[in-house]
């Protein structure tokens, strides 16, 4: 079975508003219809449509 990867792009448009796009197999399959004042709001909106943020990388590791 072939699994196509989801890719999400977050960007600022020409008006300074944050937008998102969802790609599957390098094709746009969904877009935000609204612009958002902050990147955080934009990511939240994408999350309502299936976006899951990748886990943050830990800068420190416990040893011992």
Buried (B, 14 or more C-beta within 10 A) or exposed (E): EEEEEBEBEBEEEEEEBBBBBBBEEEEEEBEBEEBBEEEEBBBEBBEEEEBEEEEEEEEEEEEE
